[in-house]
Amino acid sequence: MTTTRHQAKIETRSLTVSFDEKRVLTPIDVSIAAHGVTALIGPSGCGKSTFLRALNRMHDTVERAEVSGEVLLDGEDIYHRDVDPVAVRRRVGMVFQRPNPLPGSIFDNVAFGLRVAGHTAPQAIPERVERALRRAALWSEVKDRLRAPASALSGGQQQRLCIARAIAIEPDVLLMDEPCSALDPIATEHVEALITELKARYTVVLVTHSLAQARRVSDHTAFFYLGALVEFGPSERVLLAPDDERTRSYVRGAIG
């Protein structure tokens, strides 16, 4: 596996994930840069989403899931016995494949995380909601209907609302699991532009099945195959001139 040296926000050391005692992710050692977009590519079922969910301890909620190794966030292991998984998820937010707005208004969707976290005075919540919606490039479209149901938004708007909800509590890292797979091309363009803007503030890790999307938005790319991290490096090299034959076969469309 090819690796690249850079300032790390997240580092994994011998990270493995098993379900029902069957290992689905072989030991992964990788360093993910701060303030950049890292794309995870590979065929379906190859371990991309499993890896992504290990980065904020989402497997803790799955029976018979076992995670071993280390995931270091700013040098501290998030799986240490003294670390609160809820605190980890406040620092490492998640945006899912399909938009999942909560029941209620646009405003309440974004304010939800702030209220749960309990670190914002009630009078400051409207300001924080506006800030998150602006950063999610949605404010101008919804500012006059904040009390309208979130379900009334289009699919692309709902996904940006979910991004606003995730960033309202100011995480360090934003995980995105195929955030554009359910969107039309115009909505995809909006979300991709947003991802490019967000890396100035956040470290973004993105699962995508679109090699074109990986080329457009990512700085580094990781290729997963059969539960292993095969190749990792700058996106231009991995996607256009990969070192490993398996990566070359995938980007040519011969596998996957």
C-alpha positions as CSV (number, residue, x, y, z in Angstrom):
1,M,0.0,0.0,0.0
2,T,1.3,3.5,-0.9
3,T,1.0,6.2,1.8
4,T,1.6,9.9,2.0
5,R,3.1,12.0,4.8
6,H,1.1,15.0,5.9
7,Q,-0.2,16.8,9.0
8,A,-2.8,14.3,10.4
9,K,-6.2,15.1,11.8
10,I,-7.1,11.4,12.0
11,E,-4.7,8.5,12.2
12,T,-5.7,4.8,12.3
13,R,-3.3,2.1,13.6
14,S,-4.1,-1.5,12.9
15,L,-7.8,-0.7,12.8
16,T,-10.0,-3.7,12.2
17,V,-13.7,-4.3,12.3
18,S,-15.5,-7.6,12.6
19,F,-19.2,-8.6,12.7
20,D,-20.3,-11.9,14.3
21,E,-16.6,-12.7,14.7
22,K,-16.1,-12.4,10.9
23,R,-13.4,-9.8,10.0
24,V,-14.6,-7.4,7.3
25,L,-11.9,-4.8,7.6
26,T,-8.3,-5.9,7.7
27,P,-5.7,-3.9,9.7
28,I,-5.8,-0.3,8.4
29,D,-3.0,2.1,8.9
30,V,-3.6,5.5,7.4
31,S,-3.2,9.2,8.1
32,I,-5.9,11.7,7.1
33,A,-4.9,15.3,6.6
34,A,-6.5,18.2,8.4
35,H,-8.5,20.7,6.4
36,G,-8.8,18.6,3.3
37,V,-11.2,16.2,1.6
38,T,-10.3,12.6,1.6
39,A,-12.4,10.4,-0.8
40,L,-12.9,6.7,0.0
41,I,-13.5,4.7,-3.3
42,G,-13.9,1.1,-4.2
43,P,-16.5,-1.5,-5.2
44,S,-19.7,-2.0,-3.1
45,G,-19.1,-4.1,0.0
46,C,-15.3,-3.4,0.1
47,G,-15.2,-1.7,3.5
48,K,-15.5,2.0,2.8
49,S,-18.6,2.7,4.9
50,T,-17.4,0.3,7.6
51,F,-14.2,2.3,7.8
52,L,-16.0,5.6,7.8
53,R,-18.3,4.5,10.7
54,A,-15.3,3.4,12.8
55,L,-14.1,7.0,12.8
56,N,-16.9,8.2,15.1
57,R,-17.6,5.0,17.0
58,M,-20.9,4.3,15.2
59,H,-20.2,0.6,15.4
60,D,-20.7,0.9,19.2
61,T,-24.5,0.8,18.5
62,V,-24.3,-2.5,16.5
63,E,-24.6,-5.8,18.3
64,R,-21.8,-8.3,17.6
65,A,-19.6,-5.6,16.1
66,E,-16.0,-5.5,17.3
67,V,-13.5,-2.8,16.6
68,S,-9.8,-3.3,17.4
69,G,-6.7,-1.1,16.9
70,E,-6.6,2.7,17.4
71,V,-8.3,5.7,15.8
72,L,-6.4,8.8,16.8
73,L,-8.2,12.2,16.7
74,D,-5.6,14.9,17.2
75,G,-3.4,12.3,18.7
76,E,-5.9,10.9,21.2
77,D,-7.4,7.4,20.8
78,I,-11.2,7.8,20.5
79,Y,-11.6,4.1,21.6
80,H,-9.8,4.5,24.9
81,R,-12.0,3.3,27.7
82,D,-12.1,6.8,29.3
83,V,-13.5,8.4,26.1
84,D,-17.2,9.2,25.9
85,P,-18.5,8.1,22.5
86,V,-21.1,10.9,22.6
87,A,-18.3,13.4,23.0
88,V,-16.6,11.8,20.0
89,R,-19.7,12.2,17.8
90,R,-19.9,15.9,18.7
91,R,-16.4,16.3,17.3
92,V,-16.9,13.9,14.3
93,G,-20.2,14.6,12.6
94,M,-21.9,12.3,10.1
95,V,-24.0,13.0,6.9
96,F,-25.7,9.9,5.5
97,Q,-26.4,8.6,2.1
98,R,-30.1,9.7,2.1
99,P,-31.2,13.0,3.6
100,N,-32.7,12.3,7.0
101,P,-34.3,15.5,8.3
102,L,-36.0,15.2,11.7
103,P,-39.7,15.8,12.1
104,G,-40.4,19.5,12.6
105,S,-39.3,22.7,11.2
106,I,-36.2,23.8,9.3
107,F,-35.1,25.8,12.3
108,D,-35.6,23.0,14.8
109,N,-33.6,20.6,12.6
110,V,-30.5,22.7,12.8
111,A,-31.1,23.7,16.5
112,F,-31.5,20.1,17.5
113,G,-27.9,19.3,18.0
114,L,-27.3,22.6,19.8
115,R,-30.0,21.8,22.3
116,V,-28.9,18.2,22.9
117,A,-25.3,19.4,23.4
118,G,-26.5,21.9,25.9
119,H,-23.5,24.2,25.3
120,T,-25.4,27.2,23.8
121,A,-27.5,29.7,25.7
122,P,-31.1,29.7,24.3
123,Q,-30.8,33.3,23.2
124,A,-27.7,32.3,21.0
125,I,-29.4,29.5,19.2
126,P,-31.0,31.6,16.4
127,E,-27.5,33.1,15.6
128,R,-25.9,29.6,15.5
129,V,-28.7,28.3,13.3
130,E,-28.3,31.1,10.8
131,R,-24.5,30.6,10.8
132,A,-24.8,26.9,10.1
133,L,-27.4,27.5,7.3
134,R,-25.1,30.1,5.7
135,R,-22.2,27.7,5.8
136,A,-24.3,25.0,4.3
137,A,-25.3,27.4,1.4
138,L,-28.9,27.2,2.3
139,W,-29.7,30.4,4.2
140,S,-30.8,32.5,1.2
141,E,-33.3,29.8,0.2
142,V,-34.9,29.2,3.6
143,K,-34.5,32.4,5.7
144,D,-38.1,33.4,5.1
145,R,-39.6,30.0,6.0
146,L,-37.6,28.7,8.9
147,R,-40.7,27.5,10.7
148,A,-41.9,25.5,7.6
149,P,-41.6,21.7,7.8
150,A,-38.2,20.4,6.8
151,S,-40.0,17.7,4.8
152,A,-41.2,20.4,2.4
153,L,-37.6,21.0,1.1
154,S,-36.3,19.4,-2.1
155,G,-34.0,16.4,-1.8
156,G,-30.9,18.6,-2.4
157,Q,-32.1,21.1,0.1
158,Q,-32.7,18.4,2.7
159,Q,-29.2,17.1,2.3
160,R,-27.8,20.6,2.8
161,L,-30.0,20.9,5.8
162,C,-28.6,17.7,7.2
163,I,-25.1,19.2,6.6
164,A,-26.1,22.4,8.4
165,R,-27.4,20.3,11.4
166,A,-24.1,18.4,11.5
167,I,-21.9,21.5,11.4
168,A,-24.0,23.6,13.8
169,I,-22.2,22.1,16.8
170,E,-18.8,23.0,15.2
171,P,-17.3,19.5,14.8
172,D,-13.7,19.0,13.8
173,V,-14.4,16.3,11.2
174,L,-17.3,15.8,8.9
175,L,-18.0,12.2,7.6
176,M,-20.1,11.9,4.5
177,D,-21.4,8.5,3.3
178,E,-22.3,8.9,-0.4
179,P,-24.1,12.2,0.3
180,C,-25.0,12.8,-3.4
181,S,-26.2,9.3,-4.4
182,A,-29.9,10.1,-4.0
183,L,-29.6,13.6,-5.6
184,D,-30.1,14.9,-9.1
185,P,-27.2,16.4,-11.0
186,I,-28.1,20.0,-10.1
187,A,-28.4,19.2,-6.4
188,T,-25.1,17.2,-6.6
189,E,-23.4,20.2,-8.0
190,H,-24.5,22.3,-5.1
191,V,-23.4,19.7,-2.5
192,E,-20.0,19.3,-4.2
193,A,-19.4,23.0,-4.2
194,L,-20.3,23.1,-0.6
195,I,-17.9,20.2,0.2
196,T,-15.1,22.2,-1.4
197,E,-15.9,25.2,0.7
198,L,-16.3,23.3,4.0
199,K,-12.7,21.9,4.0
200,A,-11.5,25.4,4.9
201,R,-13.1,24.8,8.4
202,Y,-13.4,21.0,8.6
203,T,-11.7,17.8,7.8
204,V,-14.0,16.0,5.4
205,V,-14.0,12.2,4.7
206,L,-16.2,11.2,1.9
207,V,-17.4,7.8,0.6
208,T,-18.3,8.0,-3.1
209,H,-18.9,5.6,-5.9
210,S,-18.3,8.3,-8.4
211,L,-14.7,8.6,-9.6
212,A,-15.5,11.9,-11.3
213,Q,-16.8,13.2,-8.0
214,A,-13.6,12.1,-6.2
215,R,-11.6,14.0,-8.9
216,R,-13.7,17.1,-8.5
217,V,-13.7,17.5,-4.7
218,S,-11.0,15.4,-3.0
219,D,-7.4,16.2,-2.1
220,H,-6.5,12.6,-1.2
221,T,-8.1,9.3,-2.2
222,A,-8.1,5.9,-0.5
223,F,-8.9,2.8,-2.6
224,F,-10.5,-0.1,-0.7
225,Y,-10.8,-3.6,-2.0
226,L,-12.1,-6.7,-0.2
227,G,-11.8,-5.1,3.2
228,A,-8.3,-3.8,2.7
229,L,-6.9,-0.4,2.0
230,V,-5.0,-1.0,-1.2
231,E,-3.7,2.4,-2.1
232,F,-3.7,5.9,-0.6
233,G,-2.3,9.2,-1.8
234,P,-3.0,12.5,-3.6
235,S,-6.1,12.1,-5.7
236,E,-4.5,13.2,-8.9
237,R,-2.0,10.3,-8.7
238,V,-4.3,7.6,-7.3
239,L,-7.1,8.3,-9.8
240,L,-5.0,9.0,-12.9
241,A,-1.7,7.1,-12.3
242,P,-2.2,4.6,-9.5
243,D,0.7,2.3,-8.4
244,D,-1.3,-0.8,-7.6
245,E,-2.7,-3.0,-10.4
246,R,-6.0,-3.5,-8.5
247,T,-6.5,0.3,-8.3
248,R,-5.7,0.6,-12.0
249,S,-8.3,-2.1,-12.8
250,Y,-10.9,-0.3,-10.7
251,V,-10.4,3.2,-12.2
252,R,-10.5,1.7,-15.7
253,G,-13.8,-0.1,-14.9
254,A,-12.4,-3.6,-15.1
255,I,-13.5,-4.4,-11.5
256,G,-16.3,-3.1,-9.3
